[in-house]
Amino acid sequence: MSRALDFVDWLIVAGFALLAVRLFTAGLHRRYRVFFLYCAFATLHLGVLDSFSQSSDAYQHIWVLTEPVEWLFFVLLVLEIYSLVLQDYRGLATVGRWTLILAVVLAVGASLASLMVPSQLTTQGHLMRYYYVAERAVYLSLALFLLTILAFMVQYPVAPSRNIVIHSFVFSFYFLGNTVLYLMVTTRGKGFLIFVTYALDACALAALGAWLALLKPAGETRKLALRPQWMPGKEEDLVNQLKYLNAALLRAGRR
């Protein structure tokens, strides 16, 4: 079983390395700078971790030191997506950035408060338990924010590139899946660790497969509107609402 996990772990490392190369050769690294840097970081990060046994002290020390860096990357990744969706509405984009940062901070704080509930995961120590809870909070807040972005694209007549829409859907799936799995880790005890480990790897492989198969240079020129066609005649009013709100936020930001 450990050999199978090792193989899957190194397959994920290879997937991130291949994705970084694909982004660079396709020229998409200029458009998705944070995502490209994250792929490079994930390749190095996971490659180093996979060189140690998960039960070793070295593995846990490296994981504890580097995991907050990954959380920061995830926040920046979602902000990158949000900025690209609202690149024509700087006022809304600025408010959204601060809203996301506040949401992550509040979610982490609320989740840490939930540590008052007894946990069965005692074999990995209290610090790892804190990290698992914080991880769950980060994933959940980012998933909810991405779903809000998708809801915005359905409600308003904005037409981002096909790559942006794919990016949003893939990360929403990834963050929601990880939220559920880390919830199981913190509430169901060590008996679920093997299942959760395999499931986390499956989420990562599914996301990598989607990015490798669907993110293409042609997806930058192809616009994809998510708003349904059964609401005719309101597009102009909705665009005017966005412009008015954006202008009001820009004026408020200058004061």
N, C-alpha and C positions, 0 to 999 in steps of 0.2 A: 504493500500500500504506500509506503514511504517513497519507493522508487517511482510509482505512478505520479505522486504529488511532485516529486523533483522534476520529472519530465514535463508536467504541465506548467510548473513554475518557470522553467527555462524556455518553454514555448511562448509564454507571455512576454518574457524578456525579449525574445527574438521578434515577437509581434510589434512591440513598441519600437525596437530598433528599425524594423522594416517600415513602420509607419512614419518615423522621423525622416528616413531616406525618401520615401514617397512624397511627403510634404515638400521636402527641399527640391527634389528633381522636378516636381510639378509646378514649382514657384508659389505654392500655397503657403509657404512659411512666412512670406511677407504679409499675407492677409491675416494669418492666424499665428502671430508671433508667440503668444503665450502658450498656445497648444503645442507648437513645435518645440518650444523650450521644455514643456512638461514631458513630452515624449522622450526627449534626450535625458531629462532628469530621471524619469521612470526606468529607462534602460539601465542607467548606472545604479540607481537606488536598488532596484530589484535584483540586479546582477550581483551586487555586493551582499545583499541579504541571503540570496540563494547559495552563497558560498559557505554559509554556516548552517548548522542544524537549528531548527526552530526552537528546540528545547535548551539551547546553549545560552549562557549569559551574554556572550558577544552579540548574538542575534537580537536579544531583547534590548540591549543597550543601544545598538545602532537604530533599531526600530523606534525606540522612545525619542532619540535625538532627531531623527529625520522625518517622522510622521507629521509634526506640525508644519514642516516645509511643504509637504504634500497638501495639507489643508489650505495653506496660503495659495498654492497653485490652483486648487479647485475654485477658490473664491475669485481669483484673477481670471480664470477660464470663463466662469459664468459672466463676469463683468465684461469680458471681451465679446461674448455672444450678445449680451444686452446692448453694448455700444454699437455693434454692427447692425442690429435690428433697428436701432433708433439713431442711426448716424446722421439723419436729417433733422433730428429733434434734440438738440444739445441740452435744452432745459430739462426735458423729461429724463434724458440719460443721466444727468447729474443727480437728480432726485432719486432715481432708481439705484444708483451706486451707493448712496448713503443709506437707503432703505435696506439694501442687501446686507451691508456691513452691520447695521443695527440688528437685523433679523438673526444673523449668525451669532452675534454676541449674546442676544437674549436666549436663543435656542441652547447654546452651550451652557449658559447659566442655569436655565431651567432643568436641563438634563443632569447637570451636576447635583442639583438639589434633589433629584430623584434617587440619588445614591443612598438616601435614608431608607429606601426599600432594600431588604436583605438580598444579597446575591449569593448564588451557589458557586460562582467562579472564584474560588479562594486559592486554587493551586497556583495561579499566576501572579498573585500579589495585588495589593491595593492600587499601585500605580498603573498597572495594566488595565485594571478595572476602570479607573478614571479615564484612561485613554479610549477605551471601547465606548464609554458613554459619550465622551466628547465627539468621537468619530461619528456616532449615530446622529448626534445633533447637527453636526456640520452637513452630513449627507442629506438629512431631512430638510433643513432650511434651504439648501441649494436646489433640491428637487422641487420644492414648492415654488421657489422663485422662477425656475425654468418653466414649470407648468403655467405660472402666471404670464410669462412671456408668450408661451404658445396660445394661451387664452386671448392675450392682447392681439396676436396676429389673426386669430379667428374673428374677433370683434371688429377690428378696424381694417380698412382697405390698405394695408401695407403689404408690399410684395418683396420680401428679402430673397436672397439667392437660395437656390435649392440646397446648397451646401450648408447654409445657416440653419435651415429647417431640419435637415438631417442631423446636424450637430446637436441641435436642441433636443430632438427626440432621443438620440442615443444617450446623451448625458442624463436626461430625465430617467430613462430606464435604468441606467447604471447607478445613479444616486438612490433611486427608490429601492432597487434590489439590495443595495448595500445597507440601507437603513433597516430593512426588515431583518437581514441576516445579523447585523450587529445587535439588534434588539433581542434576537434569540440567544446570542452569546451572553448578554448581560442578564437575562432572565431565566433561561432554561438550564444553565449549568454546563459542566464540562462534557457531559454525555453527547452534546450536540456539536462539539468542536470539529470533529472530522467532517460531519455533514456540512457545516458552515464553511469550512475551508474549501471543500470541493465546490460548493455553490458560489463562493466568492470568485474562485478561479473561472467558473463557468460564465459569470457575469462579465469578467474582464475579457475573456476570449470572445464572447458574443459582441461586446462593444468594439474590440479590435477588428473583428471580422467585418462589422458594419462600416467602420471608418475606412478600412482598406478597400472594400468593395464599392462604396458609394461616394466617397469624397473624391471628386475629379475636377480638373481645371474647367471643364465645360459647365460644371455646376455653379460656377461663379457668374456666368452670363445668363443662365436660365433662371428667370424669376418664378417664384412659386407662391401664389396667393392662397392662404388657407381660409379666407372668409367665404362662407357659402354663397351661392348665387341666388338663393331664394329671398334675398333682401335687397331688391333693386331700388334705385332711386335715392338711397341714403348715403351713398359713397361720398358725395360732395359735402354733405352736412358733417359727416364724421371727420373728413379731412380738415374742414374748417375748425371743428372742435379741437383737433390735435394741434393745429397751428396756433389757435388762440391760447390754449393751455401752455404750450411750449413758450410762446412769447411772454406770457404772464410769469412763468417760472424764471425766464432769463432776466426779466426786469427785477424780480424779487432778489435774484442772485447778485445783481449789481449794487444793491443798496447796502 
